[in-house]
Amino acid sequence: MVKKSHYLFLLYNTNSTLRGMKKLLSLCFTFCVAIIVQAQNNSKVTVTDNGSSVFMDNGIVAITISKNSGDIRTFMYNGGNILTGGHDGGKFYWSWNMPRYQNPSNCTYTLTADPATNNYEYAEIKLHAAWSGNTTDAAMDVDVYYALKKNVSGVYAAAMLSHPAAYPLNPGGEWRMSSYPGSTFDWMTVDGTRNFMMPSAEDMRASLPVPGAPKEVSRITTGPFTNHYECKYDYSADFGDIDTWGWSSTKQNIGVWMTCASKEYYPGGPMKRELMCHATPVLLNMLGGTHYTGGSDGGVAAGEDWRKMFGPFLIYCNKVPKGTSNASNALWQDAKLQTKKEQAQWPYSWFTPTTYVKANGRGNITGQLSITDADHPSAANMWVGVAVTPESVRGITDFQLWCKNYQFWVQTDAKGEFNIPNVLPGTYNLYAFGSGVIGQYSKLNVATVSAGATVKLGVINWTPERVAPTIWEIGIPNRSAKEFKHGTDWWMGGTYPSLNWARFMDYNDEFPNDVTYTIGKSNYATDWNFVQPYLKGDSTPPVWTVKFDLTATPAVGKKTSLYVAAASAFLAPLQILVNGKDITGTPNGVNFSPASNATIRKGIHGAFAELRFNFDASLLHAGSNTVSFIVRRPGGDVQWDYVRLEGEVR
């Protein structure tokens, strides 16, 4: 599904349907990638100290870094500065909100790898920003690293946060590397769907705020996207799904990309969702983002000694010759190939900080997941991960919310087998979840990893919770609402004069009588909306009703159970009625925990949450039955993941 605000460009550019476009890209893929050749050169890697700045050059890219702030203020590639015309003059920079917005400042510069000592093949610098001692500032130190390697078309960046035991409480918050690429970059690529021309910087400056919408939403008033809505949350994605994202220039046929050699330092597990890009243009690496609730437990207590390395990751540049067909997609495919090369080299042998653990200081964990479940016995393609429980100011035990530790995740093969490589030494908890299976597997302190060793866990037996056989189900337990109505275009908005700037706002128009879903007849892809919202201004709460027939009365005295899972739930106490009888125990409803505000931020899921309601089978009977779901609080919403009724019918 292509965003409405980008129809005009795509029709002009390809004069074909999206399906035709994909077919064309597939045919030209081999050719497009083959013509991207980053020239090998004999240039030396050099570092020049210019007093207030540092200049690093490898003959392919060259950057100028402010010693005071750690900003990259010029980024030379392909004969020009790719930051020219960017917001605030164009730059790459570091920032955090812990709790107030800050940047590194008063940094101390160190040349940590002098290319003169390694035949001019590698250079690395460090910029250290110490805590100011002011209690209004984040109580942490920051070490920013930049590295250049010979014949690599990009710059490596990393940063370490540290909180010595002598420091006071640091409340945690967001932490990122951001950038403002130059005005030549006009095509954004997040994934196969969000991959298109964007409004220009001039169009964005002329845009207007949208009454009643969050400040991040604007209406384009000039250019080819006039009267379409633009929002940075349109371009969020899961770290487990994405390795490479960035911008390209249709004028110069060049690209600039964030690449992930490792996901170990990102918070919240593989379904942690974050911002990747947005118009202006902006390119992000949200290393400690708290959007969608995931990764939000970042508080460091007074007296706690904590540090964490983020990166290195490669900021990659590439180019294709003039006349290349579908140049932006060719650049993206090449960037993805480069990312695979980086992942094969992880952990990097050349990175010098002593706190960065090389391959010989890490171990592996292997095993096989086995699932015992009547509905989904396969253990293929399950996420399996390990994490050491971090210290938590709030006592959080949910890996989705952790951000202070490292997490190591892989997916199982067709037999359920897994191999988690390059795990840091420590004693780890094991977690597993995946599409088709409710809940998650959790086992604490299951593996102690040491350098150079492989921990063989053998067969991990997982029996997901179940009270009785399945009577009916709606959706797929996958921690996302993507299989429901608007599950593929949730991020799109309307067109002015409609004020529906987001898909969730279409609910009353599309379901004026709320949702009535009949088991055996309805289709959840079209008849079950991705979100049940109690929209502001509505006079009554939304009531969704599931109708179903039973051929016989359930067995007397047997328990039945309703399992409900939310892909996201925010300010949404839920009341559930079985044939008119409240099974939640309170007329005000029961809340999902953790709460997550994915809907207002135009996501398809946030933090996963689940509830189970056991009730006596006497509430059901032979013939017609109903289960009703009511969101009790105005402004609240539930993004559905999965609903299942379990019971024994005679």
N, C-alpha and C positions, 0 to 999 in steps of 0.2 A: 504494500500500500504506500503510495507516494503522498507526501504532505501536500494539501491543497495549495498552500502558498508557493509550491514549486512546480505546479502543473505546467505553467506557461513556459518556463525554461525547458523542461524535459520534452514537451511537445515540439518546441522549436528546434531543440538540439538533436533529437532522434527521430521525430516524426513517426513514432511507433509506440506500441503499447509497452508496458513494463516487462511483460513476458518476452516480447520481441527483443527488448533491450538486453535482457539477461541472456538470450540465445546468442545475440551478437557478441556480447562480452565473452561468452564461453568459447566461441569460434576463434576470437582474436586473442584469447588469453596467452597462448604459448608465444605468439608473435610479439605481443606487447611486452611481456616480461623479458623476452630474449633481447629486445633492443635497448633495455636499460643496462648500461655498462658503466660502472663507476671506474673511471680510468685509474689504473695503478700509476704511481708516480714515485720519483726518487727523492722527493722533497724531505727534508729533515723536519722532525717535530721540534718546535722551538717555543720558549717562554721568554717574554721580555717584560721586565719590571719597569713600568713607566711612572713610578711614584704613587699616584692616586689610583692607578689602574694597572691591570695585568693583561698582556696580549699573548694569546696562545694560537699557534698556527701549525697545521700539518700539511699544507699545500693543497688541501681539498676544502677544508673549512678553517676559518680563523675567527676567534671571538675576543672581544674586549670586555673585561670584567671589572666592575667597580670594587676596589678593595674595601670600601666602607660598608657596602650593603650586600655584596655578593651577586648583584644584578649582572646579567649579560646585556650590555648596552649596544653592541654591534655584533652581528653574526654574518660573516662574509661567506658566500657560497655562490658558485656559478658566475663570478665576476661582479657581484653586487651585495649590498647589505640587505638581507631578507627581512629585516625589521623596519625598513624605511616605510614611513606612512602609517605605522601601527599606532594604536592608542598610546598616549603619553610618550610619543616618540618611538615606540616599539621596544620591547625588552622581554627577557626571561627573568623571573624574580621569585623569591620565597616569601611566604606570609603565613600567619596563623591567627586564630582567635582563641585565646586562652587566658582570660575570657575576652579581652578587647583585641581589636585588630592591631597587629604589629608586623614589622619586617626586621631582618637582621640589621644591625647598625654597629658602628665603631668596631668593625671586625679587625682581627689580627691576621696578617697574611703569612703563610708558610709555603715554600716550595717543597712539597713532600716527595716528588720524584723528578729529579733533574735530568732532562734528556741527554745532557752532556755525559752522563755516567752510564747510559745504556745504548750508545751508538745512535742517539737522536731518534729513537723509536717510540718512546713513551714519556709523557709529561703529566704531572698531577700536582694540583695546588689545593690548599686548605685555607678557608676563611673562618676563623673562630669568633663567634659572638657570645660573650659572657653575659649572664644575668646582670641587670643593672643594679640589683639590690633594692629596687623600688617595689613595694608590695602591690602596686597597681599594674606592674608588668608580669608577664608569665615567668614563673620561677624555674627557668631552665636555661641551659647552654645550648648553642647551636653550632655545629661544625658543617660547613658547606664544602663539598669537594667537586672539582671539575677535572676531567682527564681527557687527553687526546692520545690516540694511537695512530701509528703510521698506517696509511692506506685505508682508514676507516672514515666513511663519509658522514661524520657527525661528531658530537661531543657527548661524553658520558658525564652524568650528574648524579650526585648522591648527597645525603645529609644525615647527620646523626643528632638526635635529641638526647640530652642527658640531664638528670636531676640528681645531684649529689645529696647525700643524706642530710647535710647541713642546711639544705634549702627548705623553705616553708611549703605549704600545700600549693600545688599547681592544679587548677580545676579541670584541665583538659579542654578539648574543643577541636576545631578544624585546623588542619595543617596541610600545606599544599605547595607545589611548584606551579606557578601560573606563567602565562606568556601572552604577549600581544604581537603576533606575527604581522608583517607588513601588509600594506593595502593591496599588493599584487595577489594575495591569497583570497580566492573567491569561491572555492569549492571545498565543502566540508565532508569528511568521511568518518563516520562512527562505526557503521556496519553496513550490511547489504541493503538495508531499508533507508537509513539516514545517510544518504550518499548523493549529494546534489549541490547545485549552485545555491549560494546564499545571498541575501540582500547585501548591498554594499554598505561600507561604513557611512557614506553620505545618507543613504536611506535610513540607517539606524539612528543617525543624529536627528533626522527629521521626523522620527516616529513619535507617537503620542502615547501617554499612559492610558490604560483601559479602566474606566470607572468600575469600582467594586472588585477589581482583580488585584492579585499581588503585584508588588512593584516590579517584579521581574518580567511581567507581561506588557508588551507594547503593540501598538497597531501601526503597521507600515503605511505611510501616506504618500510616498513617492516611488517612482521606479516600477519595474514589472510586477512587484509583489504588493502593490497598493491595496489597502484594505484587508490584508491578511494579518493574522496575529503571529507574533514571534515571542518565544520564551526560552530561556536557557535550559529549562528542565525538559524541553523536547528531546534533549540529546544525552540523557543519562543511559547507563548500561551497567551490566553485571561484570565484575572483574573476572569471574569464571568463564565468561563467554568471549572476552575481548582481550587481545594481545597488542593491537596496533590501532591507533587512531590519529587523525591529524587533518591537515589542510594542504591543498594544492592550488596551483595557479594555472588557470586556463590561458593566461597571456604568455607566461614564461615557461610553461610545462615543467615546473619544479614542484617538489613537495617537502613538507616538514612534518615529522611524525614523532609521537611518543611511542616507545616500544617497551615491552615488559619481558626481560630475561627471566624474571622470577616473580611470583605472586606472594612469596613468603612474608613480606613486610606489610602487605595491605591488611586492613582490619576486616573482621566480620565474616570470614569464610568466602566461598566461591560465589554466593549469591548476594554479596555486598554490592549494593547499587550506588553509583556515584555519577556526578557530572563529568563529561569528557571534553566537550567543546561548547562554545556558543558564539553567536554573531558578534562582530566588531572588527576583526575576528579575535577569538580567544581560544587558546589551547591549554588544557589543564592536566595535571597529574595530582589527583586528590589522594594524597598519601595517608591522611588522617581525617577524611571527611566524615561528617555525622549526618548527612542527609539520609532520609528514609529510615532513621533510627539506628541502623546497623553501625557498629564500630563507635558507639557513642560513649562507652565507658573508658574515659581516658584520664581520670583524675589520679594524680600522684600525691600520696600523703606526705606530710611533713615527716622527715626522718627516713623516708624511703629512698634507697639508692637504686636508680633506674636509668637505663639507656637503651636506645634502639637505633639501628642503622636502617635507613630507607634508601634502597638502591644498591649499586649503581644501575641506572637505566640509560639507554641510548636515545638522545635526541637526533634523529636520523634525517638526513637530507638526500634527495634523489632528483633525477631529471630524465626526460625523454626528448628525442629530437623533435623539431617542428614537424607538423603534419602527422604525428602519431595519432591513430584513431583511438578515441576514448582514453585520452592521455591520463586523466585523473584516476581512472580505474587501473590503468597499467601501473601508475605510480603506487597506488595502494597495494596491488598484488606484490610488487617488488618489496615494499616496506614490510609486508607480512613475511616474505621469504627471509628478509634480513633479521626479523625478530626470531624466526626459527633458528637461524645461525647463532644468535645471541643466547638463546635458551640452551643450545647444545654446549655452550662454553661456560654455563653457570655451574658453580660459583667461579667468578673470574680469578684467574691466577695472578693477575698483574696489579690488582687493587691493594694499596699498601697499608691502610689503617690496621693496627693490631687488633682492634675490636671486630674486624671483619674476618669471619672464619672461612678458610679455604677448604677445598675438597677433602684434603687429608685429615681435616679436623671434624668431619661430619660422618654420619652413618646413614643406614637405610632401614626401612621397615617394610616387610613383605607379609602377605597373608591372602586369605580367600574368604570372601563374604558369602554366607549361605543364608537365604531367607526362607522361613517357613510361614507361608501365608496362602490361604485358599484362593485369593483373588490375584496375587502377583508373586509367584514363587521365584521369578528370575532375579538374580543379583547383578545382571549386566548393567553397565553404565550408571552405577550408583556412585555418588560422591563419597569418598572416604578421606578423612583428615585427622591429623593429630595436632594437639596444642598443649602447652604447659599452662596450667591455671595461673593467671597473673594475679598480683595483689590488686584488690578492688576497694576503693573508698566506699562504694555503695553496696558491696557484697554481691556483685553480679556474677552469676555462674553460667550464663548463656553465651556460647561462643560467638553467636551472631552480634553481640554487643561489645565483645572484647576488641581492643585496639592496641594495647600496650605490649602484647606478646607477638611472637611469630606463629603463623599457622601454615601447615603443609598439607595440601589437598591434591588428590588425583581422582580419576574415574576408573572404575573397575572395567576389566575386559569382558568378553562374552561369557566367560566361566565364573565371573565374580572375583577374579584374582586381581591383586593390586601390588604395586611396588612404589613406595614413597621414597624418592632419593634425596640425598643432600640435606638430611635432617640435622639440625644443630644438637649437640649433646644436651641431655636432660631427660626427665621422667615425664612421659606424655599420657594424656587422655586420648581415647579413640572415639571418633564420631562417624556416623554414616547416615545418609539420607539419599533419596532420589525419586525420580518420577515413577508413580504407580504404587508407592508404599507410604502409608501414613506415618507421621511422627518421625522419630530418629532413633538410631542406636547410639548409646552412650556408655562408655566404661572408663572409669577414672584410673590413672596410674597403671596403664596396661603395658607400657613399654619403656624401658630405660635405654636410651641411645648413647653410645660412646663412639669416639673417633675411630673410623676405619672398620666398624663392625656392622653386621646386618642382624636385626632383630626379626626372627621368623615367628610370626604369631599363629601360623597354622590356620585352621578353619574358625572363622568368627560366626557363630550361630545367632541369628537375629529373628525373633518371633515378634512381629509388630502387634501392638495391643488390639485385642478383639474381644467383645462380649458374646457375640453370637454370629451366625451366618449373615451375609449381606442380603437385605430385602430389596433395597434399591440404592443407587448412588448417582450423584450429579457431579460432573467434572472429573478431573484427574488430580490426584494428590501430587503436586509438583511445586508447591510453594509459590505459585504464580497464577494470575487470572487470565493467562494468555489464551486458554482454550475457549473462553466465553465470548459473548458479543463484544466487539471492539477490542478483542485481544490482540489484534495485529495493527490497529491504528489508534490505540489509546492516547498517543502523544499528539495527535493532530488537533487543530482548532478549526473554528468556523471562519466565516467571512463577514466583515462589517457590511451592512448595519446590524446583523445578528451580533448580540453581545456574548454568545456562547464561545468563549475563547478556548475551551477545553472540552473533550468528549464527555466527561462526566456530567456536564451541564446540559447535554441533550436528553437526559433521562426522562424528564416529564413529557417531552415531545414524542419520544419513542415508546414510552410505557405510561400513557396517561392514566391507566387503571392499575398501575403497578404490575408485578410479574405474577402470572399464574402458570405454573409448570406442571404438566401432566406426565407422569411416569409412563414410558412406553410409547408416547406420542410426540412429546416436545423434544426439541434438539437444543442442547445447552450452548451450541455454537451460535445460535441465533435467538433463542428464547430466554436465555439467562444472561442478564447484563453483567459486565465485568465488575461493576460496583453497585452497591445498594446505598444510595446517598439520601440523607435527610437534608435536602437543599434549604438554604436559608430563604425565608419567605414562604415556605410551604406551611400550610395550616395544620396538616395532619402528617403523622409519620408514615414512611413507606412500609407497606405490608406485602411481603412476598409469600405466596401460598403454593405448596406442593401438593398435588392431588394424586392419589394412588389407590388401587384396589387390592384387597386381600381375598384370596379364594377361601380362606378359613379363618376362624378366630385363633389368635395366638394361644399357645399353650398356657394354661392357668398357672399362675405363680412364677412364670418365667420372666427374667429380666429382658427388657429391650433397651437399646441404647442408640442415641443419636450423636454421631461424631461430626463436628463442624470445624473446619480449618479456614483461617483467614490469611490471604496473601498480604493483607494490610488492614488495619482497623484503627480508626482515630476518633476519639470522643464518641464512641459508638456502643453504649450499653445495648445488648441484644436480648430481646424477649422472645421466647419460643413457645408456641402453643401446639399441642397435639390434640387434634379434634376439639379445639377450643380450650383445653386445659393447659395452664401455664406449668412448664416443667423446669423453668429456671429458678423458681422459688422466690422471686421478687418481681413485683410489677414494674420496677424501674430497670430491670434487665441486668445482665452480667457482662462485664468488660473482658475483652481479649487482652492478654499481656504477653509480650510487650506491645504497647501502642505504637503505631507507625502511620505517618501522614503521607503516604505515597500518592493519594488521589490529587490533592492540591498541588503536588509537585510533579504531576503528569507522569507518574511511573506506573508500571504494570504490577508491581509488588513492592513491599517494604520488608520489614522484619516479620517473619513467619510466627503465627500464634495458633493455638488449637484449644478447643473445649470439648468435653464429653459430658453428655447428660443421660444418666441411666434412669429408667422409669419402668413402672409395672406394666406388663403386657396387657392388662385389662383396659388401658386407655385406647387400645386398638380393637378393631372388630372386623368380621367378615364384611366384604363389600367396600363402599367408598370411605376413604379416610383423608385427612389433611394434616399437614404440618405447616405452620406459619412462622415467618421470621419478621420481627419488627425492630427497626433501629429507633431507639427511644429518645435520642437527643438531637435537637436541631443543630445542623452544622456537622454532624457526625457521618461516618460512612464505613462500610465494610467492603473491601475488595475480596471476593470469594476465591478460595482455593479449591475446596472440596467439601461435599456433604454426603454422609452415608448413614442409612438407617439399618441397624442390625437387630435381628430377632429370630425367634423360632415360631414358625407357623405350622399348625397341625395339618 
